[in-house]
Amino acid sequence: ETLLSIAGINTKKEAVLQTKAINDTWMIIGLIEGYDENLNFRRTWLHGEQTNKKALLLDYSYGDAGFENQWQNGTSFHAQLHYYPANFPLRAVVNGVERLPDLVQTLHGYPDFEAFKNSYSTALAKDPWLLDFPACLESVIPVIEADQLFLVDQAQNMIPVIQKETLNWKIMAISGGHPIAIFGEWTGKYFVPLSVNLSE
């Protein structure tokens, strides 16, 4: 199934909805939209409050049609989630969405980069073609060295952040030199930030 997906042969949504459902409260912890010619796309990352699972909702729309569902970063909802078949499942669809009023207050993730790297290695062993790995990093401090933004964990290990000057300075401003929790996509080379808050 993973190889078929990489080849561009995807399981139909109707078939995915027939698979076993996972009931949980899903927090929207990352959202990114883009445009390619006449095609709009949106990547929405979810975190299961009870299951601790990550899931990716991938939506497309043509021209000015708009997306079927409207998601907002930092909100949550209760729903049944169905994963597309894969050796390391991430992409999913939701069914029976019940919006919740509470906003996401905290981001929970890896306590250090060693735990993050171990999890990433496990994911790659299951799916060597994995392009974007969801990662929430706790208690990291952003620093800039030679015009490059890095995240530093409590053991003083560092990982580079993708170069986006305006975004990088926003992260520095939010931190103010204090630890933050940050969620984003790891490309295998750079961390792409999608949401951030101060660590407790």
C-alpha positions as CSV (number, residue, x, y, z in Angstrom):
1,E,0.0,0.0,0.0
2,T,2.9,2.4,0.8
3,L,4.5,1.7,-2.6
4,L,1.2,2.1,-4.4
5,S,0.7,5.5,-2.7
6,I,4.2,6.6,-3.7
7,A,3.4,5.6,-7.3
8,G,0.3,7.9,-7.2
9,I,-2.3,5.1,-6.8
10,N,-4.3,6.1,-3.7
11,T,-7.0,4.2,-1.9
12,K,-10.4,5.9,-2.4
13,K,-11.8,7.9,0.5
14,E,-14.9,5.7,0.6
15,A,-12.8,2.6,1.1
16,V,-10.8,4.3,3.8
17,L,-14.0,5.1,5.7
18,Q,-14.8,1.4,5.8
19,T,-11.6,0.7,7.9
20,K,-11.5,0.6,11.7
21,A,-12.2,4.0,13.2
22,I,-10.2,5.6,16.1
23,N,-12.4,7.7,18.4
24,D,-10.6,10.5,20.1
25,T,-10.4,14.2,20.7
26,W,-8.2,15.6,18.0
27,M,-6.2,18.8,18.4
28,I,-5.2,20.8,15.4
29,I,-1.6,21.5,16.0
30,G,-0.3,22.5,12.6
31,L,-1.7,23.8,9.3
32,I,-0.2,24.8,6.1
33,E,-1.8,25.9,2.8
34,G,-0.2,26.2,-0.6
35,Y,-1.0,26.7,-4.3
36,D,0.3,25.0,-7.4
37,E,-1.0,26.3,-10.7
38,N,-4.8,25.9,-10.4
39,L,-4.7,23.5,-7.5
40,N,-4.9,24.6,-3.8
41,F,-3.7,22.2,-1.1
42,R,-3.9,22.1,2.7
43,R,-2.0,20.0,5.2
44,T,-3.6,19.8,8.6
45,W,-1.8,17.9,11.4
46,L,-3.8,16.4,14.3
47,H,-2.8,15.1,17.7
48,G,-5.0,12.6,19.5
49,E,-5.5,13.6,23.1
50,Q,-6.0,10.1,24.4
51,T,-4.3,7.9,21.8
52,N,-1.3,10.3,21.4
53,K,-1.4,9.5,17.7
54,K,-0.5,12.0,14.9
55,A,-2.6,12.2,11.7
56,L,-2.5,14.3,8.5
57,L,-5.6,15.6,6.7
58,L,-4.7,16.3,3.1
59,D,-7.2,18.4,1.2
60,Y,-7.3,19.8,-2.3
61,S,-9.5,22.3,-4.1
62,Y,-9.5,23.7,-7.7
63,G,-9.6,27.3,-8.5
64,D,-12.0,29.2,-6.2
65,A,-13.9,26.2,-5.1
66,G,-12.6,26.3,-1.5
67,F,-12.1,23.4,0.9
68,E,-14.8,21.1,2.1
69,N,-14.0,21.6,5.8
70,Q,-12.7,24.7,7.5
71,W,-10.0,24.0,10.1
72,Q,-8.3,26.4,12.5
73,N,-5.0,25.9,14.2
74,G,-5.2,25.6,17.9
75,T,-8.8,24.3,18.0
76,S,-10.0,20.7,18.7
77,F,-12.8,18.4,17.9
78,H,-14.1,15.0,18.6
79,A,-14.4,12.6,15.7
80,Q,-13.8,9.1,14.3
81,L,-10.6,9.0,12.3
82,H,-9.7,6.5,9.6
83,Y,-6.1,6.0,8.4
84,Y,-5.2,5.3,4.8
85,P,-3.4,1.9,4.6
86,A,0.3,2.3,5.0
87,N,3.3,0.7,6.8
88,F,3.6,3.9,8.8
89,P,0.1,5.4,8.6
90,L,-0.2,9.2,8.8
91,R,-2.7,10.4,6.2
92,A,-6.3,10.0,7.4
93,V,-9.9,11.2,7.0
94,V,-12.3,12.1,9.7
95,N,-16.0,11.3,10.1
96,G,-18.7,12.6,12.5
97,V,-16.9,15.8,13.5
98,E,-18.1,17.5,16.8
99,R,-16.4,20.9,17.3
100,L,-15.2,21.6,20.8
101,P,-15.0,25.1,22.3
102,D,-11.7,24.7,24.2
103,L,-8.5,25.9,22.6
104,V,-5.3,23.9,22.7
105,Q,-3.2,25.2,25.6
106,T,-0.1,23.1,25.5
107,L,1.9,21.1,23.1
108,H,3.3,17.7,24.3
109,G,6.1,16.0,22.5
110,Y,9.6,14.7,22.6
111,P,11.6,15.8,25.8
112,D,14.9,15.8,23.8
113,F,16.3,15.3,20.4
114,E,17.5,11.8,21.2
115,A,13.9,10.6,21.7
116,F,13.0,12.5,18.6
117,K,15.7,10.8,16.5
118,N,14.8,7.4,17.8
119,S,11.2,7.9,16.8
120,Y,12.2,9.2,13.4
121,S,14.5,6.2,12.8
122,T,11.7,3.8,13.6
123,A,9.4,5.7,11.2
124,L,12.0,5.5,8.4
125,A,12.5,1.8,9.0
126,K,8.8,1.3,8.3
127,D,8.6,3.9,5.4
128,P,12.0,4.8,3.8
129,W,10.1,7.2,1.4
130,L,8.8,9.3,4.3
131,L,9.1,12.9,3.3
132,D,7.7,14.9,6.2
133,F,7.8,13.6,9.8
134,P,5.5,15.3,12.3
135,A,7.4,16.3,15.4
136,C,6.6,18.2,18.6
137,L,9.7,19.3,20.5
138,E,9.4,20.3,24.2
139,S,11.7,22.7,26.1
140,V,13.8,23.8,23.2
141,I,15.4,27.3,22.9
142,P,15.8,28.9,19.5
143,V,19.2,30.5,18.7
144,I,20.7,32.1,15.6
145,E,24.2,31.4,14.6
146,A,25.7,32.7,11.3
147,D,22.2,33.8,10.2
148,Q,20.8,30.3,10.6
149,L,18.1,29.5,13.2
150,F,18.6,26.4,15.3
151,L,16.6,24.7,18.1
152,V,18.7,23.6,21.1
153,D,17.5,21.0,23.6
154,Q,18.4,20.6,27.2
155,A,21.4,18.4,26.3
156,Q,22.7,21.2,24.0
157,N,22.0,19.3,20.9
158,M,20.9,21.3,17.9
159,I,18.8,20.9,14.8
160,P,18.5,23.5,12.0
161,V,15.2,25.3,11.1
162,I,14.3,26.1,7.5
163,Q,15.3,29.5,6.5
164,K,12.3,31.9,6.6
165,E,13.5,35.2,8.0
166,T,10.2,36.7,9.1
167,L,9.0,33.4,10.7
168,N,12.4,32.8,12.4
169,W,12.4,36.2,14.1
170,K,8.8,35.6,15.3
171,I,9.9,32.4,16.9
172,M,12.8,34.3,18.6
173,A,10.4,36.9,19.8
174,I,7.9,34.4,21.3
175,S,10.8,32.6,23.1
176,G,12.6,35.7,24.4
177,G,15.4,33.3,25.4
178,H,13.1,31.0,27.3
179,P,12.2,27.3,26.4
180,I,9.3,26.8,24.0
181,A,7.3,23.8,22.7
182,I,7.2,23.8,18.9
183,F,5.4,21.6,16.4
184,G,6.4,21.1,12.8
185,E,7.5,18.8,10.0
186,W,11.0,17.3,9.9
187,T,12.2,16.9,6.3
188,G,15.3,14.9,7.2
189,K,17.4,18.0,6.8
190,Y,15.4,20.9,8.3
191,F,12.6,21.5,10.8
192,V,9.6,23.4,9.4
193,P,7.8,25.2,12.2
194,L,4.0,25.2,12.2
195,S,3.0,26.1,15.7
196,V,4.6,27.2,18.9
197,N,3.9,28.1,22.5
198,L,5.9,28.7,25.7
199,S,6.9,25.6,27.7
200,E,5.3,25.2,31.1
